[in-house]
Amino acid sequence: MLALAFIPLFRQQNPVRQQEGGNKNKITIVYDNKALGGFKSSWGFAALVRFKNHTILFDTGGNGEILLSNMRKLGIDPKSIQYIFLSHIHGDHTGGLWAILRENPNVTVFLPDIFPDSFKEKVRSFGAKVVEIDEPEEILEDIYTTGVMFPVGEQALVLKTSKGLVVVTGCSHPGIVRIVERAENITGENAYLVVGGFHLFGAPEKEVRVIAASLKRLGVQKIMPCHCTGGEAERIFAEEFGMGYVECGVGKTVSW
């Protein structure tokens, strides 16, 4: 409940069109603490990644009904999802999984190998395939996992694009700079866009500015902080990245 008190009001700075023309490479926010009008907000995170003809649901938010409602309003058919990528075990990132699997069990679920066996077996009971992740690896063409990073035991998704890496994070418990560094070390390329939760609620302004400077040094040009980043940190990132800052919220899309 304390965390909820810090959720900022949704701002309209640097709005992003919900539709990005014919560009198939894009990320659409389907679950977040903030939402455009007509969508439902709730504590948690999920994003639909479309890249190289692959459709990946990154995390599933905390509530399946809210997730499915937002997807319906965005015109996203759960049966179009081919893969589900779970960043870490926390309920605000995995709670919506079962509702998705009831709609579409014909998916492959990438999850950290440290997830409980009972969780993995429940996923399999729907008929879905489970792929357990430990070390960094290429899971699909030009699509990588950072491997499980600690604390918490979290993986991030990395897309190798023509503009540079696109890094998608759940909560960044291991640290957003560490995650981006890992992504660059795996691929040998610079990061271009970072999307997701940065876990910076209550972080001092100086710390956030140091993080922003570090991300810039790593080559990051665009940033879309979501979920657990915190309103004050979002404000600082907006100042630091200027036009490269993208406001997050359900219904928003970022493309490259």
C-alpha positions as CSV (number, residue, x, y, z in Angstrom):
1,M,0.0,0.0,0.0
2,L,2.9,2.4,0.7
3,A,4.2,1.8,-2.8
4,L,0.8,2.7,-4.2
5,A,0.9,6.0,-2.5
6,F,3.8,7.0,-4.8
7,I,2.1,6.1,-8.1
8,P,2.2,9.4,-10.1
9,L,-0.7,10.9,-11.9
10,F,-0.6,10.0,-15.6
11,R,1.1,12.8,-17.5
12,Q,0.7,13.6,-21.2
13,Q,4.3,14.6,-21.8
14,N,5.7,13.3,-25.1
15,P,2.6,11.3,-26.1
16,V,3.1,8.3,-28.3
17,R,0.5,7.2,-30.9
18,Q,-1.3,4.0,-30.1
19,Q,-0.9,3.0,-33.7
20,E,2.6,3.2,-35.4
21,G,1.6,2.7,-39.0
22,G,2.8,-0.5,-40.6
23,N,5.8,-0.9,-38.3
24,K,5.7,-4.5,-37.0
25,N,8.6,-4.0,-34.6
26,K,7.0,-2.5,-31.5
27,I,6.2,-2.8,-27.9
28,T,2.7,-2.2,-26.5
29,I,2.1,-1.7,-22.8
30,V,-0.8,-3.8,-21.8
31,Y,-0.5,-3.7,-18.0
32,D,0.9,-0.8,-15.9
33,N,0.2,1.4,-12.9
34,K,-0.9,4.1,-15.3
35,A,-3.2,4.0,-18.3
36,L,-4.6,6.0,-21.1
37,G,-8.3,6.7,-21.0
38,G,-10.5,3.7,-21.6
39,F,-7.9,1.2,-20.2
40,K,-7.5,-0.2,-16.7
41,S,-4.5,0.5,-14.6
42,S,-3.2,-1.7,-11.8
43,W,0.0,-2.3,-9.9
44,G,2.1,-4.6,-12.1
45,F,3.6,-4.8,-15.6
46,A,3.1,-6.5,-18.9
47,A,4.0,-5.6,-22.5
48,L,3.4,-7.2,-25.8
49,V,6.5,-7.4,-28.0
50,R,6.3,-7.8,-31.7
51,F,9.6,-8.4,-33.4
52,K,10.6,-10.3,-36.5
53,N,7.2,-12.0,-36.8
54,H,7.4,-13.2,-33.2
55,T,4.7,-12.2,-30.7
56,I,5.9,-12.3,-27.1
57,L,4.0,-11.4,-24.0
58,F,6.6,-10.0,-21.5
59,D,5.2,-10.6,-18.0
60,T,1.5,-10.9,-17.3
61,G,0.6,-8.2,-14.7
62,G,-1.1,-9.1,-11.4
63,N,-4.7,-9.6,-12.5
64,G,-5.8,-11.7,-15.4
65,E,-9.1,-10.0,-15.9
66,I,-7.5,-6.6,-16.2
67,L,-4.9,-7.9,-18.5
68,L,-7.4,-9.5,-20.9
69,S,-9.7,-6.5,-20.7
70,N,-6.8,-4.2,-21.8
71,M,-5.8,-6.6,-24.5
72,R,-9.3,-6.8,-25.9
73,K,-9.5,-3.0,-26.1
74,L,-6.2,-2.9,-27.9
75,G,-7.4,-5.5,-30.4
76,I,-4.9,-8.1,-29.2
77,D,-6.1,-11.7,-29.5
78,P,-4.6,-13.9,-26.8
79,K,-4.3,-16.7,-29.3
80,S,-1.9,-14.6,-31.3
81,I,0.7,-14.9,-28.5
82,Q,3.4,-17.4,-29.4
83,Y,5.7,-16.9,-26.4
84,I,5.5,-15.7,-22.8
85,F,8.6,-14.3,-21.1
86,L,8.4,-14.1,-17.3
87,S,11.0,-11.8,-15.7
88,H,10.7,-12.9,-12.1
89,I,8.4,-14.7,-9.7
90,H,6.6,-11.7,-8.1
91,G,2.8,-11.8,-8.4
92,D,2.5,-8.4,-10.0
93,H,4.4,-9.9,-13.0
94,T,3.0,-13.5,-13.0
95,G,-0.6,-13.2,-11.6
96,G,-2.2,-12.8,-15.1
97,L,-0.5,-15.9,-16.5
98,W,-3.2,-18.4,-15.8
99,A,-5.9,-16.3,-17.5
100,I,-3.7,-16.1,-20.6
101,L,-3.1,-19.9,-20.6
102,R,-6.8,-20.6,-20.3
103,E,-7.3,-18.5,-23.4
104,N,-4.2,-19.9,-25.2
105,P,-2.3,-22.9,-23.9
106,N,-0.3,-23.2,-27.1
107,V,2.6,-21.1,-26.0
108,T,6.2,-21.5,-24.9
109,V,6.9,-20.0,-21.5
110,F,10.4,-18.8,-20.8
111,L,11.0,-18.5,-17.1
112,P,14.0,-18.5,-14.6
113,D,15.0,-22.0,-13.6
114,I,14.7,-20.9,-9.9
115,F,10.9,-20.7,-10.2
116,P,9.3,-23.3,-7.9
117,D,8.7,-26.7,-9.4
118,S,5.0,-26.4,-8.5
119,F,4.8,-23.2,-10.7
120,K,6.4,-25.0,-13.6
121,E,4.1,-28.0,-13.3
122,K,1.1,-25.8,-13.2
123,V,2.2,-24.1,-16.5
124,R,2.6,-27.5,-18.1
125,S,-0.8,-28.7,-16.8
126,F,-2.4,-26.2,-19.3
127,G,-0.4,-27.8,-22.1
128,A,2.1,-25.0,-22.5
129,K,5.8,-25.7,-23.0
130,V,8.2,-24.5,-20.3
131,V,11.8,-23.4,-21.1
132,E,13.9,-22.9,-18.0
133,I,16.5,-20.1,-18.2
134,D,19.7,-19.9,-16.2
135,E,22.6,-18.4,-18.3
136,P,22.4,-15.8,-21.0
137,E,21.4,-17.2,-24.4
138,E,19.7,-16.5,-27.7
139,I,16.2,-17.9,-27.4
140,L,14.9,-16.9,-30.8
141,E,16.6,-15.3,-33.8
142,D,18.1,-12.0,-32.5
143,I,16.2,-12.3,-29.3
144,Y,18.2,-13.0,-26.1
145,T,17.7,-13.4,-22.3
146,T,20.2,-11.8,-20.0
147,G,20.1,-15.0,-17.9
148,V,19.0,-15.0,-14.3
149,M,20.5,-12.1,-12.3
150,F,20.4,-11.5,-8.6
151,P,19.0,-10.4,-6.2
152,V,15.5,-11.8,-6.6
153,G,16.5,-13.9,-9.7
154,E,15.4,-11.9,-12.6
155,Q,15.9,-12.1,-16.4
156,A,15.4,-9.3,-19.0
157,L,14.6,-9.6,-22.7
158,V,17.0,-8.3,-25.3
159,L,16.2,-7.6,-28.9
160,K,19.0,-7.1,-31.5
161,T,17.6,-4.5,-33.9
162,S,19.0,-2.4,-36.7
163,K,19.1,0.6,-34.4
164,G,20.8,-1.2,-31.5
165,L,19.5,-3.3,-28.6
166,V,16.0,-3.0,-27.2
167,V,16.1,-4.1,-23.6
168,V,12.8,-4.9,-21.8
169,T,12.9,-5.2,-18.0
170,G,10.3,-6.3,-15.3
171,C,11.5,-4.6,-12.1
172,S,15.3,-4.3,-12.6
173,H,16.0,-5.7,-9.1
174,P,19.6,-6.4,-10.1
175,G,19.9,-2.7,-11.2
176,I,19.0,-1.3,-14.6
177,V,22.6,-0.3,-15.4
178,R,23.8,-3.8,-14.7
179,I,21.1,-5.3,-16.8
180,V,22.0,-3.1,-19.8
181,E,25.7,-3.8,-19.3
182,R,24.9,-7.5,-19.4
183,A,22.8,-7.1,-22.6
184,E,25.7,-5.3,-24.3
185,N,28.2,-7.9,-23.1
186,I,26.1,-10.7,-24.5
187,T,25.6,-9.2,-27.9
188,G,28.6,-6.9,-28.4
189,E,26.2,-4.1,-29.4
190,N,25.0,-0.9,-27.7
191,A,21.6,-0.4,-26.3
192,Y,19.2,1.9,-28.1
193,L,15.9,1.7,-26.1
194,V,15.2,0.5,-22.6
195,V,11.6,-0.2,-21.5
196,G,10.2,-1.4,-18.2
197,G,10.3,-1.1,-14.5
198,F,13.5,0.3,-13.0
199,H,12.7,-0.1,-9.3
200,L,13.7,3.4,-8.2
201,F,10.9,4.4,-5.8
202,G,12.4,6.7,-3.2
203,A,15.8,6.8,-4.8
204,P,17.7,10.1,-4.2
205,E,17.8,12.5,-7.1
206,K,21.6,12.2,-7.3
207,E,21.4,8.5,-7.7
208,V,18.8,8.7,-10.5
209,R,20.9,11.2,-12.4
210,V,24.0,9.0,-12.1
211,I,21.9,6.1,-13.5
212,A,20.7,8.3,-16.4
213,A,24.3,9.3,-17.2
214,S,25.4,5.7,-17.1
215,L,22.7,4.6,-19.4
216,K,23.7,7.4,-21.8
217,R,27.3,6.3,-21.7
218,L,26.1,2.8,-22.7
219,G,24.5,4.3,-25.8
220,V,20.9,4.4,-24.7
221,Q,19.0,7.0,-26.8
222,K,15.4,6.3,-25.8
223,I,13.9,5.3,-22.4
224,M,10.4,4.3,-21.3
225,P,10.4,3.9,-17.5
226,C,7.3,2.0,-16.3
227,H,5.7,0.4,-13.3
228,C,8.0,0.5,-10.2
229,T,10.3,3.3,-11.5
230,G,8.6,6.0,-9.3
231,G,7.2,9.4,-10.3
232,E,10.2,11.4,-9.1
233,A,12.6,9.2,-11.0
234,E,10.4,9.4,-14.1
235,R,10.6,13.2,-13.9
236,I,14.4,13.1,-13.7
237,F,14.7,10.7,-16.6
238,A,12.4,13.0,-18.6
239,E,14.7,15.9,-18.0
240,E,17.8,13.9,-18.7
241,F,16.6,12.2,-22.0
242,G,14.4,15.0,-23.3
243,M,12.8,13.9,-26.6
244,G,14.2,10.4,-26.0
245,Y,11.9,10.0,-23.0
246,V,8.7,8.1,-23.7
247,E,5.8,8.2,-21.2
248,C,4.6,4.7,-20.1
249,G,1.1,3.5,-19.5
250,V,-1.4,1.0,-20.7
251,G,-2.3,1.7,-24.4
252,K,1.1,3.3,-25.2
253,T,3.3,1.9,-28.0
254,V,6.9,2.5,-28.8
255,S,8.4,1.3,-32.1
256,W,11.8,1.4,-33.8
